[in-house]
Amino acid sequence: MTIDDGMTRIECFVLDVSPGGAKIVTDAAFDVRDSFQLALVPEHATRQSCEVVWRRGKTYGVKFLS
């Protein structure tokens, strides 16, 4: 995932994905912002805009923005 307009990259793992969103988990505890960019395939430049809809520890539910 990228935050700060792509300046900061943070590794995360996608646990579940659907057309409308995903469940992700991070290794490190940090403050995930309300919105960020997510690369579902790390080698590709395509990023999906996301918004956090719930948080449980290091696990986050996000919805994809158009």
CNS distance restraints for C-alpha pairs under 8 A (distance, minus, plus):
assign (resid   1 and name CA) (resid   9 and name CA) 5.70 0.50 0.50
assign (resid   1 and name CA) (resid  10 and name CA) 5.29 0.50 0.50
assign (resid   1 and name CA) (resid  11 and name CA) 6.26 0.50 0.50
assign (resid   1 and name CA) (resid  12 and name CA) 6.73 0.50 0.50
assign (resid   1 and name CA) (resid  36 and name CA) 6.96 0.50 0.50
assign (resid   1 and name CA) (resid  37 and name CA) 5.57 0.50 0.50
assign (resid   1 and name CA) (resid  38 and name CA) 4.36 0.50 0.50
assign (resid   1 and name CA) (resid  39 and name CA) 6.02 0.50 0.50
assign (resid   2 and name CA) (resid   6 and name CA) 4.99 0.50 0.50
assign (resid   2 and name CA) (resid   7 and name CA) 7.04 0.50 0.50
assign (resid   2 and name CA) (resid   8 and name CA) 5.51 0.50 0.50
assign (resid   2 and name CA) (resid   9 and name CA) 4.45 0.50 0.50
assign (resid   2 and name CA) (resid  10 and name CA) 6.21 0.50 0.50
assign (resid   2 and name CA) (resid  36 and name CA) 6.09 0.50 0.50
assign (resid   2 and name CA) (resid  37 and name CA) 5.14 0.50 0.50
assign (resid   2 and name CA) (resid  38 and name CA) 6.39 0.50 0.50
assign (resid   3 and name CA) (resid   7 and name CA) 6.47 0.50 0.50
assign (resid   3 and name CA) (resid   8 and name CA) 5.30 0.50 0.50
assign (resid   3 and name CA) (resid   9 and name CA) 6.56 0.50 0.50
assign (resid   3 and name CA) (resid  33 and name CA) 7.73 0.50 0.50
assign (resid   3 and name CA) (resid  36 and name CA) 5.26 0.50 0.50
assign (resid   3 and name CA) (resid  37 and name CA) 6.53 0.50 0.50
assign (resid   4 and name CA) (resid   8 and name CA) 5.99 0.50 0.50
assign (resid   4 and name CA) (resid  36 and name CA) 7.97 0.50 0.50
assign (resid   6 and name CA) (resid  37 and name CA) 7.71 0.50 0.50
assign (resid  11 and name CA) (resid  26 and name CA) 6.69 0.50 0.50
assign (resid  11 and name CA) (resid  27 and name CA) 7.63 0.50 0.50
assign (resid  12 and name CA) (resid  24 and name CA) 6.52 0.50 0.50
assign (resid  12 and name CA) (resid  25 and name CA) 5.62 0.50 0.50
assign (resid  12 and name CA) (resid  26 and name CA) 4.53 0.50 0.50
assign (resid  12 and name CA) (resid  27 and name CA) 6.85 0.50 0.50
assign (resid  13 and name CA) (resid  24 and name CA) 5.49 0.50 0.50
assign (resid  13 and name CA) (resid  25 and name CA) 5.31 0.50 0.50
assign (resid  13 and name CA) (resid  26 and name CA) 6.38 0.50 0.50
assign (resid  14 and name CA) (resid  22 and name CA) 6.89 0.50 0.50
assign (resid  14 and name CA) (resid  23 and name CA) 5.98 0.50 0.50
assign (resid  14 and name CA) (resid  24 and name CA) 4.44 0.50 0.50
assign (resid  14 and name CA) (resid  25 and name CA) 6.61 0.50 0.50
assign (resid  14 and name CA) (resid  40 and name CA) 7.66 0.50 0.50
assign (resid  15 and name CA) (resid  22 and name CA) 7.43 0.50 0.50
assign (resid  15 and name CA) (resid  23 and name CA) 5.45 0.50 0.50
assign (resid  15 and name CA) (resid  24 and name CA) 5.49 0.50 0.50
assign (resid  15 and name CA) (resid  25 and name CA) 7.11 0.50 0.50
assign (resid  16 and name CA) (resid  22 and name CA) 5.43 0.50 0.50
assign (resid  16 and name CA) (resid  23 and name CA) 5.11 0.50 0.50
assign (resid  16 and name CA) (resid  24 and name CA) 7.20 0.50 0.50
assign (resid  17 and name CA) (resid  21 and name CA) 5.95 0.50 0.50
assign (resid  17 and name CA) (resid  22 and name CA) 4.17 0.50 0.50
assign (resid  17 and name CA) (resid  23 and name CA) 6.46 0.50 0.50
assign (resid  18 and name CA) (resid  22 and name CA) 6.07 0.50 0.50
assign (resid  19 and name CA) (resid  64 and name CA) 7.98 0.50 0.50
assign (resid  20 and name CA) (resid  63 and name CA) 5.75 0.50 0.50
assign (resid  20 and name CA) (resid  64 and name CA) 5.57 0.50 0.50
assign (resid  21 and name CA) (resid  50 and name CA) 7.83 0.50 0.50
assign (resid  21 and name CA) (resid  61 and name CA) 7.48 0.50 0.50
assign (resid  21 and name CA) (resid  62 and name CA) 5.40 0.50 0.50
assign (resid  21 and name CA) (resid  63 and name CA) 4.00 0.50 0.50
assign (resid  21 and name CA) (resid  64 and name CA) 4.96 0.50 0.50
assign (resid  22 and name CA) (resid  61 and name CA) 5.98 0.50 0.50
assign (resid  22 and name CA) (resid  62 and name CA) 5.39 0.50 0.50
assign (resid  22 and name CA) (resid  63 and name CA) 6.51 0.50 0.50
assign (resid  22 and name CA) (resid  64 and name CA) 7.84 0.50 0.50
assign (resid  23 and name CA) (resid  59 and name CA) 7.07 0.50 0.50
assign (resid  23 and name CA) (resid  60 and name CA) 5.68 0.50 0.50
assign (resid  23 and name CA) (resid  61 and name CA) 4.58 0.50 0.50
assign (resid  23 and name CA) (resid  62 and name CA) 6.27 0.50 0.50
assign (resid  24 and name CA) (resid  59 and name CA) 5.70 0.50 0.50
assign (resid  24 and name CA) (resid  60 and name CA) 5.33 0.50 0.50
assign (resid  24 and name CA) (resid  61 and name CA) 6.54 0.50 0.50
assign (resid  24 and name CA) (resid  62 and name CA) 7.73 0.50 0.50
assign (resid  25 and name CA) (resid  58 and name CA) 5.51 0.50 0.50
assign (resid  25 and name CA) (resid  59 and name CA) 4.31 0.50 0.50
assign (resid  25 and name CA) (resid  60 and name CA) 6.24 0.50 0.50
assign (resid  26 and name CA) (resid  58 and name CA) 5.52 0.50 0.50
assign (resid  26 and name CA) (resid  59 and name CA) 6.73 0.50 0.50
assign (resid  27 and name CA) (resid  58 and name CA) 7.24 0.50 0.50
assign (resid  28 and name CA) (resid  58 and name CA) 7.48 0.50 0.50
assign (resid  29 and name CA) (resid  57 and name CA) 7.92 0.50 0.50
assign (resid  29 and name CA) (resid  58 and name CA) 6.16 0.50 0.50
assign (resid  33 and name CA) (resid  52 and name CA) 7.55 0.50 0.50
assign (resid  34 and name CA) (resid  51 and name CA) 5.55 0.50 0.50
assign (resid  34 and name CA) (resid  52 and name CA) 5.14 0.50 0.50
assign (resid  35 and name CA) (resid  49 and name CA) 7.26 0.50 0.50
assign (resid  35 and name CA) (resid  50 and name CA) 5.47 0.50 0.50
assign (resid  35 and name CA) (resid  51 and name CA) 4.29 0.50 0.50
assign (resid  35 and name CA) (resid  52 and name CA) 6.16 0.50 0.50
assign (resid  36 and name CA) (resid  49 and name CA) 5.96 0.50 0.50
assign (resid  36 and name CA) (resid  50 and name CA) 5.47 0.50 0.50
assign (resid  36 and name CA) (resid  51 and name CA) 6.65 0.50 0.50
assign (resid  37 and name CA) (resid  47 and name CA) 5.62 0.50 0.50
assign (resid  37 and name CA) (resid  48 and name CA) 5.37 0.50 0.50
assign (resid  37 and name CA) (resid  49 and name CA) 4.59 0.50 0.50
assign (resid  37 and name CA) (resid  50 and name CA) 5.91 0.50 0.50
assign (resid  38 and name CA) (resid  47 and name CA) 5.25 0.50 0.50
assign (resid  38 and name CA) (resid  48 and name CA) 5.02 0.50 0.50
assign (resid  38 and name CA) (resid  49 and name CA) 6.37 0.50 0.50
assign (resid  38 and name CA) (resid  50 and name CA) 6.78 0.50 0.50
assign (resid  39 and name CA) (resid  44 and name CA) 7.30 0.50 0.50
assign (resid  39 and name CA) (resid  45 and name CA) 7.45 0.50 0.50
assign (resid  39 and name CA) (resid  46 and name CA) 6.33 0.50 0.50
assign (resid  39 and name CA) (resid  47 and name CA) 4.66 0.50 0.50
assign (resid  39 and name CA) (resid  48 and name CA) 6.25 0.50 0.50
assign (resid  40 and name CA) (resid  47 and name CA) 7.40 0.50 0.50
assign (resid  40 and name CA) (resid  48 and name CA) 7.72 0.50 0.50
assign (resid  48 and name CA) (resid  64 and name CA) 6.75 0.50 0.50
assign (resid  48 and name CA) (resid  65 and name CA) 7.48 0.50 0.50
assign (resid  49 and name CA) (resid  64 and name CA) 5.95 0.50 0.50
assign (resid  49 and name CA) (resid  65 and name CA) 5.37 0.50 0.50
assign (resid  49 and name CA) (resid  66 and name CA) 7.37 0.50 0.50
assign (resid  50 and name CA) (resid  62 and name CA) 5.98 0.50 0.50
assign (resid  50 and name CA) (resid  63 and name CA) 5.54 0.50 0.50
assign (resid  50 and name CA) (resid  64 and name CA) 4.61 0.50 0.50
assign (resid  50 and name CA) (resid  65 and name CA) 5.51 0.50 0.50
assign (resid  51 and name CA) (resid  62 and name CA) 5.33 0.50 0.50
assign (resid  51 and name CA) (resid  63 and name CA) 5.41 0.50 0.50
assign (resid  51 and name CA) (resid  64 and name CA) 6.59 0.50 0.50
assign (resid  51 and name CA) (resid  65 and name CA) 6.98 0.50 0.50
assign (resid  52 and name CA) (resid  60 and name CA) 6.70 0.50 0.50
assign (resid  52 and name CA) (resid  61 and name CA) 5.90 0.50 0.50
assign (resid  52 and name CA) (resid  62 and name CA) 4.39 0.50 0.50
assign (resid  52 and name CA) (resid  63 and name CA) 6.57 0.50 0.50
assign (resid  53 and name CA) (resid  60 and name CA) 7.62 0.50 0.50
assign (resid  53 and name CA) (resid  61 and name CA) 5.58 0.50 0.50
assign (resid  53 and name CA) (resid  62 and name CA) 5.39 0.50 0.50
assign (resid  53 and name CA) (resid  63 and name CA) 6.72 0.50 0.50
assign (resid  54 and name CA) (resid  60 and name CA) 5.79 0.50 0.50
assign (resid  54 and name CA) (resid  61 and name CA) 5.08 0.50 0.50
assign (resid  54 and name CA) (resid  62 and name CA) 7.14 0.50 0.50
assign (resid  55 and name CA) (resid  59 and name CA) 5.98 0.50 0.50
assign (resid  55 and name CA) (resid  60 and name CA) 4.60 0.50 0.50
assign (resid  55 and name CA) (resid  61 and name CA) 6.45 0.50 0.50
assign (resid  56 and name CA) (resid  60 and name CA) 6.30 0.50 0.50
